[in-house]
Amino acid sequence: MSSLNLDDFTDLIERPDGGVRRDAEARRERQIVPPGALGRLDDLGEWLAAAQGSVPVRPVERPRVVLFAGDHGVAGLGVSARPAGGAEQLVRAVLEGARPVSVLARRHGVPVRVVDMALDCAPETLPEDVVRHRVRRGSGRIDIEDALTTEEAEAAFRAGVAVADEEADSGTDLVVLGDISVGGTTPAAVLIAALCGTDASVVTGRGGEAIDDLAWMRKCAAIRDALRRARPVLGDQLALLATVGGADLAAMTGFLLQCAVRKLPVVLDGVVSAACALVAQRVAFRAPDWWLAGHSSGEPGQAKALDRMALEPLLEHGVRVGEGAGALLALPLVQAAAALAAELPEGPPEDPADEPESRADGTEDRADGAEDPEDRTGSPADEKAGSGTE
């Protein structure tokens, strides 16, 4: 029996400050560019102001990419284009700067943090700061067995909470959240299908490195079988993560919830982070107010999850490589929204002298100085009648 009470998050998580958001909207109306002219950047700036509790909004100066890593036993069924247990190589490539997220992070000056939760490799082969939160090696094959024990799921969830606290305490002001995994989109699809009440085929995608039709059918069958195992535990989110999730997904769920507690905004990447966000929403319904959907990866499960949470992707570039790359592309957009909201000057206040002056009789002086016809003493017809000949 778990000692972790997820219901506490419902009380701990507040919505971003609505009063501050109204102040941000009022300030936006006074700026020289008309409201709405900047499109979605207006909404982004106001959302960020509410999340920060600050008007004008502060610039996003200390963003960070956080990637949770793990291998999944279901990858042994051939549901991924990568070999089972191959996430370690991806982690090494990220750390060495040889993956898309590494290049983009270097370009934008954003640090990348990798958190190993369940890589299928010896922990001593990776840096200590990467492996210190690891819960186990790999995960169970979710179509026939649980991904984790209850104790492992709780430990992973708590690790995610701890990482969120570490980021908030270190001064990180926005997180780009992603994952590094082989087989991770399969449990993600199971979680989404279970929570949305849909069939396996609706959420089965082809992954970051597109799989062929035979692999897609194997993946769909694995999701279908795992769904049967997920439905009996739908009312217990921690049990759901233990049954059909994985250590990395459990940690990401805890991370997202604690970021909302700490009022730390998060940009979601692909289908895995969207699935964890959906689980977190079931735990605390206000939590999604602290998240942005960075982009649309083209995975059907991601679209389903984002729609359920009413989150609209910022970008539609079809980036499906994972590892936070697509969400990181949205970071400059968020930073631009903050800069525009804070730095655009306000227009001059309306001068009362420019307003027409009201007179005691309730009429107004004409701006052009001309006499108002109604001010004349009678109409021409009246004058003619009054001057008739005798």
Secondary structure, 3 states (H helix, E strand, C coil): CCCCCCCHHHHHCCCCCHHHHHHHHHHHHHECCCCCCCCHHHHHHHHHHHHHCCCCCCCCCCEEEEEEEEECHHHHHCCCCCCCCCHHHHHHHHHCCCCHHHHHHHHHCCCEEEEEEECCCCHHHCCHHHHCCCCCCCCCCCCCCCCCCHHHHHHHHHHHHHHHHHHHHCCCCEEEEEEEEECCHHHHHHHHHHHHCCCHHHHCCCCCCCCCHHHHHHHHHHHHHHHHHHHHHCCCHHHHHHHHCCHHHHHHHHHHHHHHHCCCCEEECCHHHHHHHHHHHHHCCCHHHHEEECECCCCHHHHHHHHHHCCCCCECCCCCCCCCHHHHHHHHHHHHHHHHHHHCCECCCCCHHHCCCECCCCCECCCCCCCCHHHCCCCHHHHHHHCCCC
